[in-house]
Amino acid sequence: MGEAKSEESKGSLSILFNHFINRPLARFRQALDQVEQGNLDTRLPALKKDEIGILEGHFNTMVDNLNNSKKKIAEILQAAEAREAQKAKTEKKGS
């Protein structure tokens, strides 16, 4: 009888571990893979206040920061290209 309860307890712990640890970590890994492939629209739910939820929130903030940096770089590049085009246009008129 004691062995049956022990096995039942192990099964319950396994289910809890899978639900609270393995699944969130699998989602986290999938999201990291998406970002690694350049998908900066990836987000995690970050609904819980536990360690996993905190990590998900930080992950989302990190991806937002990457997105903002990417946009700023694109704006700076576009402005530099516009300046170069204007400079070339001005030099062409002066020739």
Secondary structure, 3 states (H helix, E strand, C coil): CHHHHHHHHHHHHHHHHHHHHHHHHHHHHHHHHHHHCCCCCCCCCCCCCCHHHHHHHHHHHHHHHHHHHHHHHHHHHHHHHHHHHHHHHHHHHHC
